[in-house]
């Protein structure tokens, strides 16, 4: 009886396996025959794998970004100046429109800011043809491209360098935008070579048969062109513009990023990689690349950080909580939000109410200027803004070691030879940040809300960069204006004594 049951069980299992195999083959055959096939022009030779996108961190200074009507953000208010004024929507191509976007076509629109006089543009089913972008490869090691000219690194866009799918009904390609549109919504202004304007000008709307893709990128991707990519101040304007573009377009996660320029790698790329989900270079792709969703970031020159050098922007920093409860057109928390974003990107703590233990003392960070090789045309020598910087630092070191008011930790900010995370952490942990006028001080965007800034300004570099950033963040700011480029160490110490006493030290 047991033998018969065993044979019967084997027969039943065999029949079950045979039936399962038959059903699998049936449904596989059915779906293969009924599934609509894509036109050959839309079949990529290679489709990228879906990449993991970093989530947005929770930022204490975050306030909602508006995409509503133009009336929702006042003209030339602080909100508008700091990026929340891109509210004028311009639909240039709709996937549901007839005669140029129907039949599964792409889409393209711009968000214009009357205050900043620039646009953030985005679109779907956009094709990039790297061979039609004339520039160096980009992303090389600096020492491999020494002596390369700047004009070789900046992109020149041939017609059709970028294309957008116009749908099945489009029979003849056409330009996406007119010269009049560019003048109205992507104006050149004082920028002699407006690469993002040139990129948009190159875009053609093409029909289905001409929209062939070697590679698809499914995730939202920022397209960024840079100029002074090795300078900390100008790079922060690019970081800020890319961050604002991501928020204005409502991206649910941190996007991927592609540099549409031919610049080589620099240490600043470390922060690009930390801020966004991934970083690549346009020319590193061997064939045409199609984006399911691409966002075109404005040039850093068009941010308030840069415009504030020539325009009177009357804004003061305030906490997000204060502005939430008491909206004020003359106050902003956006720069603090952005500084927190940088800190969060490096997984540094964001607790604004952290109080250093009395036994640990106050960190006084001296941001130094060092010689280093910045870019292919750089000789490695940094222009001195404070001729006796070493003397001043050594005097501060002696003073700090014997100061009786409290314990002072003088931090030697040799940023040119420090990893970016260590630079940001040194800024975050500082009670006082001191330094000669120079791009390294732009790091104060990531300073804690209670930090005090002391800038030493030579007579040749009386520029408002860091006074403005301090004001827009709500930081206490002091300056020592020199008659030349030599600072009396005792004058610096006396100013620091006043600051330390104001901190209860």
Secondary structure, DSSP 4 states (H G I P E B T S, - for coil): -HHHHHHHHHHHHHHHHHHHHHHHHHHHHHHHHHSPPPPGGG--SEEPPPPPPPBPPP-TT--PPP-S-GGGS-TT-HHIIIIIT--EEEEEE-TT-TTTSTTT--EEEEEEETTTTEEEEEEESEEE-GGGEES------GGGSTT--HHHHS-EEPTTSEEEE--TT--S-EESS-HHHHHHHS--TT-SS-HHHHHHHH-EEE-GGG---SEEE-S-EEEE--SSTT-HHHHHHHHHHHHHHHHHTT-SBPPEEEE-S-----TTHHHHHHHSSEEEEGGG-SS-EEESSEEEPPPGGGSHHHHTTTS----EE--HHHHHHS--TTEE-HHHHHHHHHHHHTT----TT----GGG-EEEEEE-------STT--SPPPPSSTTHHHHHHHHHHHHHH-SSS-EEEEEE-GGGS-HHHHHHHHHT-SEEEEESSGGGGGGGGS-TT-EEEEEE-TT----HHHHHHHHHT-EEEEEE-SSS---HHHHHHHHHHHHHHTT-
